[in-house]
């Protein structure tokens, strides 16, 4: 679930601990995985092909592969160590190797398609603002007409900026709640505080309005919010079918 590569996703110790991270950081993470595959299954056929962008670690690949034994997957990620971790996880789960192809690189590295659906979970907040819509457009080009895309990532309102909502300082409030959730999940308060500051300073966290606009600009329609967990939001959208 990484794009682009960051030091965290090349550090062996961080990679070894990766599987615990999403559940500590993301409220309702297991429910998010289940909801994502339910939304895909509304349109992806029983023998469908799914593109997974930011597939490193393999958590969503494992979840979907076990729930839908007829689906085949192409996963792409810029971190080879994280792809190796995904391969190990899938092997341990008993997922046959011929059902999953893992590709080292970015979205343009993935096969041209056409795919029946796609996911991009906990990934887009690593992508610079100006690259967000172009990356989504690369995903769209690999999807069949009417195919769904499920995305979820950090997305918080900013009362001080265009398109924001609520009072000034709302972004700081939601990021503080993000850190508080980590502490409640067992993260040391000083580590959670450093992580919160790093997110605020380094990641391209857009407002929900900006995220929805990027999806539409990339050619997706019927953009619908399905998940919100403190500083995280998730949407499902479809490729224009006509």
VOBA-1610 file (N, C-alpha, C; in pm, whole numbers, padded with zeros to 5 digits, always signed):
BEGIN
Unk+00083-00119+00000Unk+00000+00000+00000Unk+00086+00123+00000Unk+00177+00130-00090Unk+00274+00239-00088Unk+00298+00293-00227Unk+00289+00425-00242Unk+00322+00488-00369Unk+00341+00637-00343Unk+00453+00697-00367Unk+00574+00632-00414Unk+00653+00571-00299Unk+00771+00517-00331Unk+00855+00458-00228Unk+00897+00563-00126Unk+00889+00529+00001Unk+00938+00615+00107Unk+01038+00534+00190Unk+01124+00600+00270Unk+01219+00526+00352Unk+01152+00422+00441Unk+01031+00452+00488Unk+00960+00359+00575Unk+00939+00225+00506Unk+00916+00227+00375Unk+00884+00105+00302Unk+01007+00040+00239Unk+01124+00086+00279Unk+01247+00018+00241Unk+01327-00025+00363Unk+01283+00016+00482Unk+01350-00021+00606Unk+01307-00160+00649Unk+01401-00256+00664Unk+01363-00394+00696Unk+01281-00406+00824Unk+01316-00329+00927Unk+01242-00338+01053Unk+01098-00291+01036Unk+01079-00180+00961Unk+00945-00130+00938Unk+00863-00228+00855Unk+00926-00290+00757Unk+00857-00386+00672Unk+00813-00507+00755Unk+00899-00553+00845Unk+00866-00668+00929Unk+00745-00640+01017Unk+00727-00514+01057Unk+00614-00476+01143Unk+00493-00430+01064Unk+00501-00431+00934Unk+00400-00364+00851Unk+00257-00411+00878Unk+00238-00542+00890Unk+00102-00596+00898Unk+00024-00539+01016Unk+00092-00498+01123Unk+00023-00442+01239Unk-00013-00295+01219Unk+00057-00227+01128Unk+00041-00083+01115Unk-00098-00036+01076Unk-00157-00087+00969Unk-00290-00037+00929Unk-00394-00047+01038Unk-00391-00153+01115Unk-00492-00168+01221Unk-00469-00071+01335Unk-00343-00032+01357Unk-00314+00069+01460Unk-00350+00210+01413Unk-00337+00232+01283Unk-00349+00368+01230Unk-00486+00402+01173Unk-00556+00302+01121Unk-00677+00327+01042Unk-00799+00273+01116Unk-00888+00359+01162Unk-01008+00311+01231Unk-01090+00218+01142Unk-01126+00102+01196Unk-01209+00008+01122Unk-01142-00052+01001Unk-01010-00076+01008Unk-00937-00121+00891Unk-00992-00252+00835Unk-01020-00349+00920Unk-01070-00477+00871Unk-01206-00458+00803Unk-01289-00371+00858Unk-01417-00341+00793Unk-01397-00273+00660Unk-01296-00186+00650Unk-01266-00120+00523Unk-01231-00223+00416Unk-01151-00324+00451Unk-01119-00428+00354Unk-01245-00501+00309Unk-01329-00537+00403Unk-01451-00610+00366Unk-01543-00524+00280Unk-01560-00397+00318Unk-01645-00309+00239Unk-01590-00292+00097Unk-01459-00284+00086Unk-01397-00263-00046Unk-01428-00379-00139Unk-01415-00502-00088Unk-01441-00615-00178Unk-01590-00634-00203Unk-01675-00594-00109Unk-01820-00598-00134Unk-01856-00502-00247Unk-01799-00382-00244Unk-01826-00284-00350Unk-01775-00331-00484Unk-01656-00391-00487Unk-01604-00445-00612Unk-01696-00555-00665Unk-01741-00643-00575Unk-01819-00760-00616Unk-01954-00721-00677Unk-01999-00599-00655Unk-02123-00556-00719Unk-02110-00552-00871Unk-01987-00534-00921Unk-01966-00521-01066Unk-01861-00618-01122Unk-01771-00664-01039Unk-01667-00756-01086Unk-01726-00897-01095Unk-01717-00963-01210Unk-01775-01098-01223Unk-01698-01202-01142Unk-01756-01320-01130Unk-01697-01426-01047Unk-01559-01467-01096Unk-01531-01451-01223Unk-01400-01483-01279Unk-01327-01356-01322Unk-01347-01248-01248Unk-01297-01117-01288Unk-01149-01097-01262Unk-01100-00987-01316Unk-00960-00948-01304Unk-00953-00812-01236Unk-00875-00801-01129Unk-00871-00680-01045Unk-00729-00625-01041Unk-00718-00494-01057Unk-00591-00423-01044Unk-00580-00367-00903Unk-00468-00394-00837Unk-00445-00345-00701Unk-00325-00251-00704Unk-00350-00123-00685Unk-00246-00021-00689Unk-00197+00005-00547Unk-00066-00007-00525Unk-00012-00001-00390Unk-00031-00134-00321Unk+00010-00242-00391Unk-00018-00378-00344Unk+00082-00429-00241Unk+00186-00352-00210Unk+00288-00396-00117Unk+00232-00434+00019Unk+00284-00540+00075Unk+00234-00591+00203Unk+00133-00701+00185Unk+00045-00687+00085Unk-00046-00794+00048Unk-00171-00810+00130Unk-00202-00716+00220Unk-00318-00734+00307Unk-00448-00737+00229Unk-00469-00640+00138Unk-00595-00641+00063Unk-00597-00751-00041Unk-00480-00784-00098Unk-00474-00897-00192Unk-00518-01026-00123Unk-00466-01050-00005Unk-00503-01171+00069Unk-00653-01172+00098Unk-00706-01059+00144Unk-00848-01052+00179Unk-00936-01083+00059Unk-00908-01020-00054Unk-00991-01040-00173Unk-00972-01179-00232Unk-00849-01227-00235Unk-00822-01357-00296Unk-00891-01471-00220Unk-00895-01463-00088Unk-00959-01568-00010Unk-01111-01560-00020Unk-01164-01439-00031Unk-01309-01422-00037Unk-01366-01452-00176Unk-01284-01432-00281Unk-01331-01451-00418Unk-01232-01540-00493Unk-01245-01672-00480Unk-01146-01763-00536Unk-01138-01762-00689Unk-01236-01700-00756Unk-01230-01693-00902Unk-01163-01567-00955Unk-01137-01471-00869Unk-01074-01346-00914Unk-00925-01368-00936Unk-00872-01297-01036Unk-00728-01290-01060Unk-00681-01146-01039Unk-00557-01129-01000Unk-00509-00998-00958Unk-00376-00962-01024Unk-00363-00833-01054Unk-00234-00773-01085Unk-00210-00666-00980Unk-00100-00680-00905Unk-00066-00582-00803Unk+00060-00506-00842Unk+00059-00376-00820Unk+00174-00293-00855Unk+00217-00212-00734Unk+00347-00197-00714Unk+00399-00122-00601Unk+00545-00084-00631Unk+00589+00036-00592Unk+00727+00077-00619Unk+00830+00021-00522Unk+00786-00047-00417Unk+00879-00102-00318Unk+00892-00253-00338Unk+01008-00298-00386Unk+01027-00441-00406Unk+01021-00519-00274Unk+01081-00469-00164Unk+01068-00543-00039Unk+00923-00561+00006Unk+00838-00460-00020Unk+00697-00473+00016Unk+00625-00573-00074Unk+00664-00579-00201Unk+00608-00681-00290Unk+00652-00820-00246Unk+00776-00833-00201Unk+00823-00961-00150Unk+00741-01004-00028Unk+00709-00906+00057Unk+00626-00935+00173Unk+00487-00980+00130Unk+00433-00916+00028Unk+00302-00956-00025Unk+00305-01099-00076Unk+00410-01133-00150Unk+00422-01268-00204Unk+00429-01371-00092Unk+00502-01339+00014Unk+00512-01431+00128Unk+00376-01449+00195Unk+00304-01338+00212Unk+00173-01345+00277Unk+00076-01431+00195Unk+00075-01411+00064Unk-00017-01486-00021Unk+00018-01634-00022Unk+00146-01664-00023Unk+00188-01804-00019Unk+00145-01868+00111Unk+00164-01798+00223Unk+00126-01851+00354Unk-00024-01873+00364Unk-00101-01789+00293Unk-00247-01801+00295Unk-00297-01907+00200Unk-00207-01967+00121Unk-00247-02071+00029Unk-00306-02022-00101Unk-00280-01896-00136Unk-00330-01841-00262Unk-00239-01888-00375Unk-00291-01957-00476Unk-00205-02006-00585Unk-00134-01892-00657Unk-00007-01916-00689Unk+00073-01813-00751Unk+00022-01768-00886Unk-00051-01855-00957Unk-00099-01817-01090Unk-00220-01724-01086Unk-00269-01695-00965Unk-00381-01601-00954Unk-00335-01457-00934Unk-00211-01436-00897Unk-00161-01303-00865Unk-00030-01276-00938Unk-00026-01167-01012Unk+00098-01119-01074Unk+00138-00989-01006Unk+00260-00982-00956Unk+00309-00863-00885Unk+00409-00789-00975Unk+00392-00658-00984Unk+00473-00576-01074Unk+00544-00467-00995Unk+00674-00457-01010Unk+00753-00356-00941Unk+00749-00227-01021Unk+00693-00121-00962Unk+00688+00008-01030Unk+00562+00084-00994Unk+00526+00177-01081Unk+00410+00262-01060Unk+00295+00216-01150Unk+00187+00291-01153Unk+00067+00246-01223Unk+00096+00217-01369Unk+00179+00299-01433Unk+00206+00276-01575Unk+00280+00145-01599Unk+00334+00085-01491Unk+00402-00044-01501Unk+00301-00158-01514Unk+00181-00136-01465Unk+00079-00241-01468Unk+00038-00271-01611Unk-00011-00393-01636Unk-00059-00426-01770Unk-00165-00327-01818Unk-00178-00316-01948Unk-00272-00220-02006Unk-00417-00259-01980Unk-00441-00378-01931Unk-00577-00420-01897Unk-00639-00499-02010Unk-00769-00504-02013Unk-00859-00423-01934Unk-00906-00500-01810Unk-00917-00427-01697Unk-00954-00487-01571Unk-01103-00466-01542Unk-01156-00558-01460Unk-01297-00549-01420Unk-01317-00459-01300Unk-01211-00423-01230Unk-01219-00337-01113Unk-01080-00308-01062Unk-01071-00213-00967Unk-00940-00175-00913Unk-00957-00122-00772Unk-00848-00133-00694Unk-00842-00072-00562Unk-00715+00011-00551Unk-00722+00111-00466Unk-00605+00194-00434Unk-00622+00238-00289Unk-00578+00154-00198Unk-00605+00174-00056Unk-00481+00225+00016Unk-00498+00331+00094Unk-00392+00390+00178Unk-00269+00423+00097Unk-00290+00478-00020Unk-00183+00502-00115Unk-00181+00645-00167Unk-00295+00700-00203Unk-00297+00828-00274Unk-00241+00943-00192Unk-00243+00934-00059Unk-00187+01045+00018Unk-00036+01054+00005Unk+00029+00952-00052Unk+00172+00960-00081Unk+00201+01028-00215Unk+00097+01052-00293Unk+00114+01105-00429Unk+00102+01257-00425Unk+00198+01332-00482Unk+00189+01478-00483Unk+00058+01526-00545Unk+00012+01639-00498Unk-00116+01695-00542Unk-00127+01700-00694Unk-00022+01750-00761Unk-00029+01768-00905Unk-00029+01636-00981Unk+00011+01528-00915Unk+00016+01397-00980Unk-00108+01312-00952Unk-00196+01363-00866Unk-00309+01281-00822Unk-00403+01245-00937Unk-00454+01345-01009Unk-00546+01316-01119Unk-00479+01237-01231Unk-00354+01271-01271Unk-00289+01188-01374Unk-00273+01042-01333Unk-00241+01016-01206Unk-00230+00877-01161Unk-00365+00808-01168Unk-00471+00875-01125Unk-00604+00817-01134Unk-00644+00792-01278Unk-00602+00881-01368Unk-00632+00861-01510Unk-00562+00737-01564Unk-00439+00708-01515Unk-00370+00587-01556Unk-00447+00462-01511Unk-00505+00468-01392Unk-00589+00358-01346Unk-00712+00345-01435Unk-00777+00459-01462Unk-00900+00455-01543Unk-00874+00393-01679Unk-00761+00426-01741Unk-00731+00373-01874Unk-00719+00222-01876Unk-00700+00162-01760Unk-00684+00017-01752Unk-00812-00054-01711Unk-00922+00018-01701Unk-01048-00039-01657Unk-01149-00048-01770Unk-01230-00151-01765Unk-01340-00165-01861Unk-01447-00059-01834Unk-01527-00023-01934Unk-01640+00068-01910Unk-01731+00013-01800Unk-01765+00100-01705Unk-01851+00059-01595Unk-01779-00006-01479Unk-01647-00029-01492Unk-01573-00096-01384Unk-01558-00004-01263Unk-01558-00061-01142Unk-01545+00020-01021Unk-01401+00039-00978Unk-01376+00153-00914Unk-01251+00181-00844Unk-01285+00213-00700Unk-01216+00149-00607Unk-01232+00178-00464Unk-01103+00241-00414Unk-01114+00359-00354Unk-00998+00428-00298Unk-01026+00463-00153Unk-00920+00467-00072Unk-00931+00513+00066Unk-00794+00563+00109Unk-00793+00678+00176Unk-00666+00739+00215Unk-00694+00856+00309Unk-00589+00921+00356Unk-00605+01040+00438Unk-00670+01151+00355Unk-00775+01211+00410Unk-00846+01318+00340Unk-00922+01397+00446Unk-00879+01520+00471Unk-00940+01597+00580Unk-00973+01738+00534Unk-01077+01791+00593Unk-01119+01927+00563Unk-01018+02028+00614Unk-01016+02143+00551Unk-00927+02253+00591Unk-01008+02381+00594Unk-01048+02422+00712Unk-01131+02540+00723Unk-01063+02666+00678Unk-00928+02664+00661Unk-00855+02783+00621Unk-00835+02794+00470Unk-00869+02687+00396Unk-00837+02687+00253Unk-00961+02678+00166Unk-00943+02696+00035Unk-01056+02686-00057Unk-01118+02547-00052Unk-01249+02542-00054Unk-01317+02415-00052Unk-01325+02351+00085Unk-01275+02420+00189Unk-01280+02364+00322Unk-01418+02375+00381Unk-01436+02320+00498Unk-01563+02325+00565Unk-01536+02338+00714Unk-01631+02395+00786Unk-01617+02405+00930Unk-01525+02518+00971Unk-01491+02516+01098Unk-01411+02624+01156Unk-01265+02610+01118Unk-01195+02724+01125Unk-01050+02721+01102Unk-00985+02628+01203Unk-00886+02559+01158Unk-00818+02464+01245Unk-00878+02326+01244Unk-00980+02302+01161Unk-01042+02171+01157Unk-00943+02062+01113Unk-00856+02097+01021Unk-00756+01999+00976Unk-00668+01955+01093Unk-00621+02051+01173Unk-00539+02016+01289Unk-00615+01926+01385Unk-00745+01954+01401Unk-00827+01875+01491Unk-00835+01730+01445Unk-00860+01709+01315Unk-00873+01572+01265Unk-00739+01499+01269Unk-00630+01567+01241Unk-00500+01501+01249Unk-00465+01468+01394Unk-00510+01551+01487Unk-00488+01519+01628Unk-00569+01396+01669Unk-00690+01384+01614Unk-00770+01265+01641Unk-00705+01140+01580Unk-00644+01158+01464Unk-00570+01048+01401Unk-00459+01000+01495Unk-00385+01093+01556Unk-00280+01057+01651Unk-00339+00994+01777Unk-00451+01045+01824Unk-00514+00991+01944Unk-00559+00846+01921Unk-00605+00815+01800Unk-00644+00678+01770Unk-00523+00585+01778Unk-00408+00632+01729Unk-00288+00552+01738Unk-00251+00523+01884Unk-00259+00627+01967Unk-00228+00609+02109Unk-00325+00507+02171Unk-00453+00519+02138Unk-00551+00425+02191Unk-00527+00283+02141Unk-00454+00271+02028Unk-00422+00140+01971Unk-00290+00085+02024Unk-00224+00159+02115Unk-00103+00110+02177Unk+00025+00177+02132Unk+00016+00278+02045Unk+00136+00350+02001Unk+00178+00447+02111Unk+00307+00457+02135Unk+00357+00552+02236Unk+00317+00694+02196Unk+00272+00776+02291Unk+00226+00911+02257Unk+00329+00993+02180Unk+00458+00983+02217Unk+00558+01062+02147Unk+00575+01016+02003Unk+00559+00885+01978Unk+00568+00835+01840Unk+00447+00880+01759Unk+00330+00877+01821Unk+00209+00921+01752Unk+00217+01069+01718Unk+00271+01148+01809Unk+00284+01292+01785Unk+00381+01318+01670Unk+00491+01245+01665Unk+00586+01262+01555Unk+00523+01220+01422Unk+00447+01113+01426Unk+00380+01069+01305Unk+00279+01169+01256Unk+00205+01229+01348Unk+00107+01330+01312Unk+00174+01450+01247Unk+00286+01494+01303Unk+00358+01608+01248Unk+00416+01576+01110Unk+00461+01452+01093Unk+00517+01410+00965Unk+00410+01409+00856Unk+00293+01360+00891Unk+00181+01362+00796Unk+00148+01504+00755Unk+00137+01593+00854Unk+00100+01732+00826Unk+00204+01802+00738Unk+00332+01768+00758Unk+00439+01839+00689Unk+00472+01780+00553Unk+00455+01648+00535Unk+00513+01582+00418Unk+00413+01521+00322Unk+00293+01486+00367Unk+00201+01416+00278Unk+00105+01511+00210Unk+00062+01472+00091Unk-00032+01553+00014Unk-00174+01513+00054Unk-00220+01566+00167Unk-00353+01533+00217Unk-00450+01639+00164Unk-00538+01598+00074Unk-00633+01691+00014Unk-00760+01697+00098Unk-00846+01792+00065Unk-00978+01795+00126Unk-01067+01693+00055Unk-01176+01651+00118Unk-01267+01558+00049Unk-01318+01613-00085Unk-01344+01742-00091Unk-01391+01802-00216Unk-01284+01791-00325Unk-01160+01813-00287Unk-01051+01802-00384Unk-01031+01658-00430Unk-01045+01565-00338Unk-01030+01424-00374Unk-01139+01383-00473Unk-01262+01423-00447Unk-01371+01387-00537Unk-01352+01454-00673Unk-01304+01577-00673Unk-01279+01647-00799Unk-01170+01578-00880Unk-01067+01526-00813Unk-00959+01455-00884Unk-01012+01328-00949Unk-01100+01258-00880Unk-01159+01137-00940Unk-01240+01172-01065Unk-01318+01278-01057Unk-01400+01317-01173Unk-01312+01367-01287Unk-01209+01443-01255Unk-01118+01493-01358Unk-01050+01378-01431Unk-01023+01270-01361Unk-00957+01154-01421Unk-01051+01070-01506Unk-01180+01100-01504Unk-01274+01029-01589Unk-01367+00935-01516Unk-01374+00943-01383Unk-01464+00859-01307Unk-01596+00931-01280Unk-01701+00855-01270Unk-01833+00911-01241Unk-01896+00837-01124Unk-02013+00883-01084Unk-02086+00821-00973Unk-01996+00805-00851Unk-01927+00913-00816Unk-01832+00912-00704Unk-01911+00918-00574Unk-01896+00816-00491Unk-01974+00808-00368Unk-01885+00776-00247Unk-01903+00854-00142Unk-01833+00829-00016Unk-01895+00707+00051Unk-01812+00610+00093Unk-01864+00493+00162Unk-01799+00472+00298Unk-01693+00545+00329Unk-01619+00518+00452Unk-01560+00647+00505Unk-01567+00663+00636Unk-01496+00772+00703Unk-01451+00721+00840Unk-01323+00732+00867Unk-01268+00693+00996Unk-01170+00799+01043Unk-01218+00896+01120Unk-01138+01010+01162Unk-01076+01080+01041Unk-00945+01071+01020Unk-00881+01146+00911Unk-00883+01071+00777Unk-00940+00953+00775Unk-00943+00872+00653Unk-01082+00874+00591Unk-01085+00876+00458Unk-01211+00863+00385Unk-01192+00767+00269Unk-01303+00707+00227Unk-01298+00616+00113Unk-01414+00640+00019Unk-01387+00625-00110Unk-01489+00644-00214Unk-01493+00524-00307Unk-01608+00503-00368Unk-01619+00413-00481Unk-01668+00495-00599Unk-01610+00468-00716Unk-01644+00540-00837Unk-01639+00443-00954Unk-01695+00483-01067Unk-01698+00396-01184Unk-01646+00470-01306Unk-01597+00394-01402Unk-01555+00451-01530Unk-01678+00489-01608Unk-01673+00604-01675Unk-01783+00642-01763Unk-01811+00527-01859Unk-01936+00490-01869Unk-01972+00377-01956Unk-02028+00422-02090Unk-02034+00552-02112Unk-02089+00597-02239Unk-02066+00744-02259
//
